[in-house]
Amino acid sequence: MVRRGRLIWIILPVFLICVKAFAFQLKENKSPNILFIFVDDLRTDLGCYGNEVIKTPNIDRLAAGGSVFKKHYVQVPTCGASRCSLLTGMIPKTEDHLSNEAIRKYISGEPEKEEPETFIHHLRRNGYFTVGIGKISHYIDGLYGYAEKPEGAAPELPYSWDRFLFNAGEWKDGWDAFFAYADGTSRITEQRQVRPYEMADVPDEGYPDGLSAKLALEQLDSLAEGEKPFFLAVGFFKPHLPFNAPKKYWDMYDRDEIPLTLSPFVPENVNPASLHNNPEFNRYLLGEEKPTLEKPASEEYAKKIKHAYYATVSYTDAQIGKLLGKLESKGLEENTIVVLWGDHGWQLGDHRVWGKHTLFEKALNSPLIIKVPAIKKQKKEIGKIVSTIDIYPTLMELCYIEMPYKTSGRSMAGLIRGKHTGKWQEASYGYFNSGITVRVPRYRYTKYYRDEQPVTELYDHWKDSEENLNIASDHPNIVKKLDKILEKGNTGLYLNQK
């Protein structure tokens, strides 16, 4: 009996250690939740990307615990088309794929098929409870035009959501909320007789993104009690135009400390057709100036608009902080993957452009941050060139879900772990404005299928990171080499225009 008792005391601790290890392994293999934060028109002006002026403490805190992709590029520099590539994992194949109507044309209204309509649909089929809030695809609360009302509007993504929510507040519908001013009006109701910015002394809920954050907090309370893993997508409007934010976020900045662009001129050896005269920005008819390529914004006005943009970014950052805080308070942080994605960049006077819709670096480079709690030693900064289309297969691998459907992207999970095996092909393609661009480690090479000359542009990012000088005509051998890489991305758009 004595020996048996001693044996029990020897075996018991070992048994308990094994049980604990097994339980931990079960926890590690449990399907993770996903919080996916969509931010409209967000460029890489963030603290975690090296901007020392802008105030983004919550995004920076997320970045400190995750992986920051320094060279992430979207496929199309416009909202709806970029989101189409994200959701489907596919590069554009037709000119319609470059439009904000891409999802509406190719996904909405179709019968459910064997291949999922989006990666969210694929998650839902594999046991996830999916919830969307705000601007996730392009249409905010159903398919209807700017001047129409949403009654009876069909969903844009009919099979992706278990639950889709939006609180339009006093603006009453999604499109008016998208272009909202604090008094309940919008760019639409005021027929564009508004400024492209506003500083209102209101709380966070005085603009629609504050209402979206509040909805998301309520959903996290509910989802924390659910039995299924969840996918919660939260789409914030800001910093999309109009650059409207509560006064307290404007007050965070001394305007004189906000730097102006390092590329204030049209690049050398570039046709103006590669750029534009700011039609979206100048649509706000009460703006004090209407900058163009020939008549740029004054330094004073440029600082004012950049101040407005920074204020909206800080406003969005505060809403993101609320979501991260709720994850922690509900005990969800250790089993929730968090993704922050900007749908494209935005040129803040760079090359005299105020907007997106170009194939330049500032329009295609956008933030991507992924935090995976199950990976204890994530690679903090990832300098490899990656694309938005890589997000779909990455999430499937991180969630232990098979990928029976071929997409254009590759999983970045190995990069996040810092253990990528094999060679990572660094080439990201962008499409717009009758052109294709490819970003490789040293160069950006762009080719336009148009009459205006020159049709090729080459920028050496080792010497000219602002893309101020097109050197294509001086380096025909490099152009020839990169042209072969670029044409690999021409999968149908311009095959008949070589």
Legacy VTK file of the C-alpha trace (Angstrom):
# vtk DataFile Version 3.0
C-alpha trace
ASCII
DATASET POLYDATA
POINTS 498 float
0.000 0.000 0.000
2.854 2.345 0.818
4.518 1.678 -2.521
1.222 2.106 -4.349
0.629 5.430 -2.560
4.099 6.644 -3.446
3.551 5.600 -7.054
0.307 7.588 -7.193
2.064 10.700 -5.894
4.754 10.240 -8.539
2.338 9.604 -11.411
-0.269 12.248 -10.481
1.867 15.336 -11.208
2.961 13.846 -14.528
-0.668 13.099 -15.387
-1.754 16.637 -14.504
1.033 18.107 -16.637
-0.067 15.949 -19.580
-3.721 16.978 -19.139
-2.728 20.635 -18.987
-0.572 20.292 -22.098
-3.396 18.528 -23.931
-5.872 21.230 -22.936
-3.445 23.897 -24.120
-3.050 22.099 -27.439
-6.829 21.967 -27.839
-6.961 25.706 -27.187
-4.194 26.327 -29.725
-6.055 24.303 -32.382
-9.417 25.928 -31.685
-10.723 27.851 -34.666
-9.749 31.469 -34.030
-12.195 34.333 -34.211
-11.449 37.108 -36.696
-11.938 40.846 -36.279
-11.364 42.430 -39.695
-11.187 46.246 -39.756
-11.728 47.909 -43.136
-10.578 51.534 -43.407
-11.443 53.643 -46.431
-8.735 55.729 -48.170
-6.118 55.064 -45.487
-2.551 55.629 -46.616
0.516 54.546 -44.667
0.685 57.795 -42.690
0.651 56.011 -39.332
3.018 55.948 -36.402
3.852 52.282 -36.979
4.833 53.119 -40.557
7.241 55.817 -39.458
5.118 58.984 -39.429
6.161 60.858 -36.290
3.519 63.593 -36.546
0.250 61.721 -36.899
-1.493 60.482 -33.735
-2.499 56.810 -34.101
-1.796 55.193 -30.702
-4.358 52.411 -31.028
-3.299 51.254 -34.471
0.306 51.444 -33.272
-0.579 49.271 -30.268
-2.129 46.691 -32.591
0.989 46.827 -34.739
3.253 46.304 -31.727
1.586 42.942 -31.085
1.259 41.877 -34.708
2.957 42.002 -38.077
3.219 45.229 -40.055
3.453 44.720 -43.807
5.558 47.644 -44.991
5.107 46.937 -48.696
1.502 45.914 -49.072
-0.185 46.933 -52.326
-3.802 46.899 -53.430
-4.715 45.746 -56.927
-6.981 48.666 -57.862
-6.830 52.230 -56.470
-10.573 52.664 -56.076
-12.883 51.473 -53.311
-15.281 48.938 -54.798
-12.797 47.275 -57.137
-10.112 46.999 -54.454
-12.608 45.367 -52.115
-13.671 42.981 -54.866
-10.064 41.771 -55.188
-9.790 41.413 -51.413
-13.025 39.474 -51.001
-12.485 37.131 -53.947
-8.691 36.881 -53.849
-8.604 37.565 -57.591
-6.806 40.093 -59.771
-8.980 42.027 -62.255
-9.743 40.233 -65.491
-11.962 42.782 -67.261
-12.278 46.555 -67.268
-15.507 46.142 -65.290
-13.365 44.732 -62.469
-11.772 48.186 -62.188
-15.079 49.837 -61.366
-16.762 50.479 -58.031
-19.567 48.371 -59.507
-17.376 45.245 -59.763
-19.062 43.355 -56.919
-22.533 44.394 -58.001
-21.861 43.225 -61.567
-20.123 39.921 -60.849
-21.400 38.757 -57.446
-24.669 40.402 -56.381
-27.920 38.822 -57.501
-26.316 35.558 -58.554
-27.587 32.175 -57.305
-25.409 30.511 -54.682
-22.690 28.480 -56.381
-20.256 25.773 -55.383
-17.444 28.312 -55.307
-18.016 30.834 -52.500
-18.772 34.421 -53.459
-16.155 35.751 -51.000
-13.726 34.500 -48.383
-16.371 35.484 -45.809
-18.826 33.102 -47.473
-16.138 30.397 -47.315
-15.684 31.022 -43.590
-19.430 30.850 -43.068
-19.620 27.484 -44.847
-16.891 26.239 -42.535
-18.655 26.960 -39.275
-18.083 30.676 -38.719
-20.812 33.068 -37.605
-20.313 36.117 -39.813
-21.313 39.676 -38.933
-20.726 42.799 -41.005
-21.019 46.437 -39.933
-20.570 49.514 -42.120
-18.723 49.680 -45.419
-17.302 46.248 -46.178
-17.811 45.842 -49.912
-18.937 49.017 -51.709
-22.614 49.512 -50.978
-23.245 50.210 -47.319
-26.792 48.986 -46.748
-27.955 47.386 -49.975
-27.925 48.036 -53.702
-29.374 51.437 -54.530
-28.110 54.652 -56.111
-26.875 57.819 -54.407
-30.142 59.703 -54.897
-32.398 56.718 -54.171
-33.750 55.314 -50.920
-32.837 51.896 -49.484
-36.341 50.472 -49.037
-36.282 46.941 -50.423
-32.647 47.188 -51.511
-31.070 43.831 -52.298
-27.936 42.830 -50.360
-24.629 43.264 -52.152
-23.197 39.998 -50.769
-26.236 37.719 -50.393
-24.473 34.623 -49.012
-21.621 36.023 -46.949
-23.433 37.225 -43.842
-25.344 35.685 -40.995
-26.012 39.229 -39.851
-25.358 42.603 -41.494
-25.911 45.842 -39.576
-25.637 49.561 -40.115
-26.882 52.482 -38.064
-27.311 55.483 -40.358
-28.407 57.666 -37.447
-29.947 60.997 -38.380
-28.612 60.609 -41.930
-31.209 57.841 -42.434
-29.438 55.843 -45.174
-26.005 54.546 -46.066
-25.052 56.938 -48.839
-25.972 60.053 -46.876
-24.079 58.658 -43.887
-21.060 58.030 -46.118
-20.852 61.733 -47.003
-22.146 62.963 -43.642
-21.878 66.376 -42.001
-22.540 66.818 -38.300
-25.856 68.658 -38.765
-27.502 65.642 -40.407
-26.900 66.789 -43.984
-24.638 65.190 -46.576
-22.835 66.012 -49.782
-25.824 64.478 -51.545
-28.592 66.384 -49.749
-26.672 69.644 -50.126
-26.050 68.973 -53.822
-22.282 69.308 -53.345
-22.561 72.836 -51.910
-20.228 71.855 -49.057
-16.556 72.032 -48.108
-14.341 68.931 -48.329
-13.710 69.100 -44.561
-15.496 69.888 -41.298
-14.504 70.393 -37.680
-17.576 70.007 -35.474
-17.706 70.119 -31.683
-19.539 66.815 -31.350
-18.840 63.467 -29.634
-17.623 60.449 -31.594
-21.235 59.410 -32.238
-21.807 62.780 -33.909
-20.528 61.153 -37.099
-21.506 57.711 -38.485
-18.230 55.926 -37.709
-18.850 56.477 -34.006
-22.210 54.755 -34.428
-20.537 51.854 -36.248
-18.039 51.459 -33.415
-20.892 51.390 -30.898
-22.676 48.695 -32.920
-19.474 46.663 -33.079
-19.015 46.812 -29.311
-22.554 45.507 -28.827
-21.917 42.710 -31.299
-18.717 41.687 -29.521
-20.691 41.390 -26.288
-23.085 39.027 -28.047
-20.477 37.109 -30.048
-18.438 36.434 -26.918
-21.314 34.245 -25.692
-21.698 32.288 -28.925
-20.608 28.714 -29.492
-19.286 29.242 -33.009
-16.090 31.057 -33.935
-16.989 34.450 -35.340
-15.905 36.692 -38.173
-16.713 40.323 -37.403
-16.032 42.868 -40.130
-16.202 46.563 -39.255
-15.915 49.087 -42.074
-15.075 52.708 -41.237
-15.720 55.539 -43.711
-12.986 57.864 -42.569
-10.564 59.097 -43.751
-12.606 59.086 -46.979
-13.791 62.506 -48.169
-15.267 64.662 -46.779
-12.536 64.964 -44.143
-14.972 65.511 -41.278
-14.122 64.713 -37.662
-14.960 65.902 -34.143
-13.064 68.993 -33.073
-11.051 67.165 -30.409
-9.197 65.254 -33.133
-8.349 68.440 -35.002
-7.077 69.867 -31.725
-4.489 67.097 -31.476
-2.378 68.826 -34.152
-0.347 71.957 -34.619
-0.892 72.619 -38.320
2.546 74.163 -38.714
4.129 70.838 -37.743
2.369 68.871 -40.479
4.831 68.384 -43.355
3.874 68.904 -46.979
4.606 66.438 -49.757
8.117 65.691 -50.983
6.730 65.381 -54.518
4.930 68.695 -55.180
5.393 68.604 -58.965
4.206 66.428 -61.833
6.955 63.797 -62.272
9.519 64.430 -64.982
9.026 62.612 -68.305
5.426 61.726 -67.483
2.309 62.519 -69.487
-0.445 64.216 -67.445
-2.756 61.405 -68.572
-1.094 59.260 -65.874
-2.533 61.620 -63.256
-5.812 63.552 -62.923
-7.250 66.951 -62.011
-8.845 65.909 -58.708
-12.475 65.456 -59.812
-13.536 63.754 -56.573
-11.912 66.396 -54.370
-13.193 69.323 -56.447
-16.720 67.905 -56.321
-17.032 69.692 -52.964
-18.042 73.019 -54.437
-17.436 75.245 -51.413
-13.794 74.288 -51.134
-11.704 77.458 -51.020
-9.476 76.219 -53.853
-9.905 73.827 -56.780
-6.386 72.472 -57.341
-5.357 70.987 -60.682
-2.139 69.736 -62.233
-1.558 73.175 -63.759
-2.732 75.170 -60.742
-1.735 73.374 -57.540
-3.121 74.078 -54.091
-1.488 76.878 -52.152
0.772 75.856 -49.292
-1.751 77.225 -46.789
-4.645 75.238 -48.261
-2.540 72.105 -48.655
-1.719 72.261 -44.934
-5.380 72.755 -44.039
-6.484 69.727 -46.065
-3.682 67.558 -44.748
-4.617 68.644 -41.204
-8.198 67.584 -41.946
-7.038 64.196 -43.235
-4.888 63.616 -40.148
-7.829 64.513 -37.883
-10.056 61.924 -39.583
-7.339 59.286 -39.273
-7.037 59.993 -35.534
-10.823 59.811 -35.223
-10.823 56.382 -36.874
-7.911 55.309 -34.695
-9.982 56.106 -31.602
-12.845 53.910 -32.846
-10.391 51.079 -33.469
-9.109 51.502 -29.919
-12.621 50.858 -28.615
-12.800 47.558 -30.503
-9.410 46.411 -29.255
-10.354 47.338 -25.704
-13.570 45.318 -25.933
-11.661 42.256 -27.170
-9.496 42.485 -24.066
-12.328 43.088 -21.612
-14.340 40.129 -22.971
-11.368 37.751 -22.852
-11.362 37.381 -26.624
-7.921 38.773 -27.323
-6.045 35.451 -27.051
-8.154 33.686 -29.672
-8.991 36.461 -32.117
-7.002 37.263 -35.233
-7.134 41.001 -35.902
-6.634 42.363 -39.409
-6.461 46.052 -40.259
-6.570 46.813 -43.982
-6.674 50.060 -45.949
-8.509 49.679 -49.250
-5.913 51.869 -51.041
-3.741 54.893 -50.459
-4.428 58.546 -51.187
-2.276 61.278 -52.689
-2.218 64.309 -50.391
-0.920 66.740 -52.997
1.718 64.251 -54.146
2.353 65.013 -57.820
-0.367 67.689 -57.420
-3.023 65.001 -56.979
-5.577 65.055 -54.164
-7.118 61.616 -54.342
-6.543 58.022 -55.405
-7.157 56.707 -58.954
-3.538 56.617 -60.130
-0.906 53.898 -60.510
1.626 55.675 -58.312
3.032 54.350 -55.037
1.023 56.664 -52.782
-2.257 55.442 -54.272
-1.476 51.707 -54.261
0.502 51.263 -51.029
-1.807 50.896 -48.028
-1.574 49.636 -44.450
-1.894 45.963 -43.631
-1.481 44.759 -40.053
-2.243 41.194 -38.948
-2.139 40.020 -35.349
-2.298 36.244 -34.765
-2.295 35.387 -31.031
-1.564 31.706 -31.692
1.782 32.687 -33.236
3.772 33.708 -30.202
6.763 35.066 -32.082
5.332 36.926 -35.024
7.707 38.703 -37.357
7.125 42.329 -36.413
7.980 44.075 -39.660
7.611 42.369 -43.015
9.443 44.053 -45.871
8.510 41.590 -48.592
6.176 42.862 -51.291
2.684 41.456 -50.757
-0.730 42.058 -52.300
-4.305 42.390 -51.114
-5.143 39.167 -52.979
-2.827 37.310 -50.553
-5.128 37.951 -47.586
-7.774 35.355 -48.538
-5.450 32.301 -48.566
-3.599 33.626 -45.512
-6.730 33.685 -43.379
-7.756 30.236 -44.539
-4.404 28.774 -43.494
-4.498 30.555 -40.129
-8.018 29.216 -39.529
-7.174 25.629 -40.597
-9.635 25.785 -43.505
-8.944 24.034 -46.794
-8.649 26.095 -49.986
-10.255 23.970 -52.702
-10.777 27.067 -54.865
-7.865 28.641 -56.705
-7.249 32.333 -56.141
-4.613 34.701 -57.505
-2.872 35.149 -54.151
-0.556 33.200 -51.848
-0.670 32.599 -48.120
1.476 34.977 -46.077
1.280 32.797 -42.958
4.919 31.743 -43.364
5.997 35.389 -43.558
4.064 36.131 -40.375
5.779 33.235 -38.610
9.140 34.354 -39.943
9.605 30.850 -41.317
8.631 31.125 -44.948
10.120 28.233 -46.866
10.907 28.677 -50.514
11.315 31.849 -52.509
8.679 34.556 -52.101
8.101 36.091 -55.513
8.092 39.841 -54.933
5.821 41.333 -57.561
2.550 43.141 -56.939
0.292 44.211 -59.794
-1.945 47.260 -59.968
-4.560 48.145 -62.585
-6.269 51.419 -63.524
-6.469 54.250 -66.023
-5.737 52.024 -69.077
-2.565 50.793 -67.454
-0.855 48.038 -65.505
1.913 48.559 -62.973
4.167 46.063 -61.234
6.087 46.779 -58.036
9.256 44.764 -57.505
11.850 45.307 -54.748
13.783 48.077 -56.501
11.474 49.382 -59.198
7.954 50.351 -60.086
7.315 49.733 -63.770
4.097 50.970 -65.391
2.767 50.439 -68.885
-0.215 52.296 -70.341
-2.313 51.065 -73.257
-3.145 54.509 -74.639
-2.140 57.023 -77.317
-0.554 59.641 -75.036
3.232 59.288 -74.806
5.258 58.117 -73.013
3.405 54.895 -72.297
6.063 53.371 -70.050
7.257 54.661 -66.688
10.098 53.351 -64.551
10.910 54.554 -61.033
13.985 53.497 -59.086
12.844 53.276 -55.456
16.406 52.959 -54.196
17.135 56.445 -55.489
13.700 57.996 -55.967
11.172 56.669 -53.465
8.790 59.552 -54.224
8.605 58.623 -57.926
9.574 62.064 -59.175
11.591 60.967 -62.213
10.555 58.527 -64.942
13.778 56.880 -66.159
12.238 54.370 -68.594
13.833 55.893 -71.715
17.301 55.727 -70.142
17.131 52.043 -69.186
15.708 49.959 -72.064
17.249 46.729 -70.754
15.546 47.072 -67.369
12.273 47.957 -69.111
12.547 44.879 -71.329
13.111 42.637 -68.303
10.285 44.154 -66.278
7.941 44.136 -69.262
8.032 40.326 -69.220
7.075 40.342 -65.535
4.337 42.918 -66.105
2.734 40.962 -68.937
2.295 37.999 -66.604
-0.281 40.149 -64.860
-2.085 41.042 -68.089
-4.587 38.206 -67.853
-7.277 39.643 -70.085
-7.555 43.367 -69.508
-5.390 44.532 -72.378
-4.487 41.364 -74.288
-5.645 42.892 -77.558
-3.811 46.155 -77.003
-0.180 45.071 -76.919
LINES 1 499
498 0 1 2 3 4 5 6 7 8 9 10 11 12 13 14 15 16 17 18 19 20 21 22 23 24 25 26 27 28 29 30 31 32 33 34 35 36 37 38 39 40 41 42 43 44 45 46 47 48 49 50 51 52 53 54 55 56 57 58 59 60 61 62 63 64 65 66 67 68 69 70 71 72 73 74 75 76 77 78 79 80 81 82 83 84 85 86 87 88 89 90 91 92 93 94 95 96 97 98 99 100 101 102 103 104 105 106 107 108 109 110 111 112 113 114 115 116 117 118 119 120 121 122 123 124 125 126 127 128 129 130 131 132 133 134 135 136 137 138 139 140 141 142 143 144 145 146 147 148 149 150 151 152 153 154 155 156 157 158 159 160 161 162 163 164 165 166 167 168 169 170 171 172 173 174 175 176 177 178 179 180 181 182 183 184 185 186 187 188 189 190 191 192 193 194 195 196 197 198 199 200 201 202 203 204 205 206 207 208 209 210 211 212 213 214 215 216 217 218 219 220 221 222 223 224 225 226 227 228 229 230 231 232 233 234 235 236 237 238 239 240 241 242 243 244 245 246 247 248 249 250 251 252 253 254 255 256 257 258 259 260 261 262 263 264 265 266 267 268 269 270 271 272 273 274 275 276 277 278 279 280 281 282 283 284 285 286 287 288 289 290 291 292 293 294 295 296 297 298 299 300 301 302 303 304 305 306 307 308 309 310 311 312 313 314 315 316 317 318 319 320 321 322 323 324 325 326 327 328 329 330 331 332 333 334 335 336 337 338 339 340 341 342 343 344 345 346 347 348 349 350 351 352 353 354 355 356 357 358 359 360 361 362 363 364 365 366 367 368 369 370 371 372 373 374 375 376 377 378 379 380 381 382 383 384 385 386 387 388 389 390 391 392 393 394 395 396 397 398 399 400 401 402 403 404 405 406 407 408 409 410 411 412 413 414 415 416 417 418 419 420 421 422 423 424 425 426 427 428 429 430 431 432 433 434 435 436 437 438 439 440 441 442 443 444 445 446 447 448 449 450 451 452 453 454 455 456 457 458 459 460 461 462 463 464 465 466 467 468 469 470 471 472 473 474 475 476 477 478 479 480 481 482 483 484 485 486 487 488 489 490 491 492 493 494 495 496 497
